[in-house]
């Protein structure tokens, strides 16, 4: 059973999701405003937050940034805004996943379970992975680049770890969806692309000028040490 926090201002949607998620075995608290949701998240420390963007007192993206400043709790954004630019902004603000309204409780529950399956230490390994100046400690879930700590979200760490553990190999988007997101159905392709773009920025590179993350067109992504760096 997971402890969830639902931040949703629409009373009908909130009531329906509370009932449906509880019927699926979750303990669910709820808030109808951003500031009450923030206070509840800090006080109750839920396992995951389901966050609506259209809140009456503060835009959900701002609340997401505030949450990320004090907590790494997984956040699934539930939004009616389905354009790619908005989804990119949501993911850049720190969301772990998103669902577009209207959605069923079963779909949301599947996303919740997929995110929570990636708990700390789930894929922990005893040794540090080193690729060039990149060092990853799976047990501690930390990563450094050229001696500087990387500020990664849980999803970014899982993505980087998966690629680094297969350094030199091309990893397909299908594999990333299945192994990192653990959501092998459609609808999350853009999520992979956006998280990859975000990870590149934190590694100090771009798709046009890659250092570690190299796109193999039509196949996938290969993580390898920069030219001249020790592998």
Steps between C-alpha positions, in 0.01 A plus 500: 500500500631843407431830675392745229418870506249622242507876433193573287255791519212342306278344767344240271834382363656503846220293652506247216878456511506475880245220491661318207857518634388389845312211343831400341666478840663842535475733799412837349497850648375794297530876470307741279751788497871527430605639837296249697649229280853621572437504875346151485790365296752630753300385801394154381795412271299294248657236276375683191310817406238522224491867402243690296637809325187715501486589869312808626776666702819410310587338169592137549841547336592755766391260772710229335807725513433575865469129576822425317683759708430306817417143399573229246157338542389353164241717327257401226339802338137462395423763239257596229783681321605251236728707275863395484638836616297484821603141565865600456458781755339262748779245468766771517342623821563159658203273428574128484210426266178650369151390401272703277136550595265330456658182634367199685588410857650176366739698277605723789546200729726337239715814485515518880610138528759544225656803669500339843661180371816703452563535873846597635739210486275287279768470240793566732832346407810466717750676276533851362458540125764720336481628144754774427450769762157363591475299824177336613444333837183288464484414869511861618313616187749779440685612190789737438645648183864607506482501880187716524177352636214475251162619628280227351138413556429133579390444139809669357723288721327181386536606137868590534572183697331278242699656216831507689466135598486430126772745396596462137173322415207652314189494721164529327216723612286188537750359749511828695121509520490141619796496739522857634139616479357149528206621293528303174180644350477800271472861607831546680732543199518876545587446864814310399602773256447780752683322781789429263516868409493596867772248584717634218480850643614375840792324331593826328420390147237520228370259238690704239825494703490179705770395744356191666153445354508421129186454294516219246229609261218253465650266761547662843753657738856401576686627807877507455799694632599817316776463246836486675349433845565174684210258457 
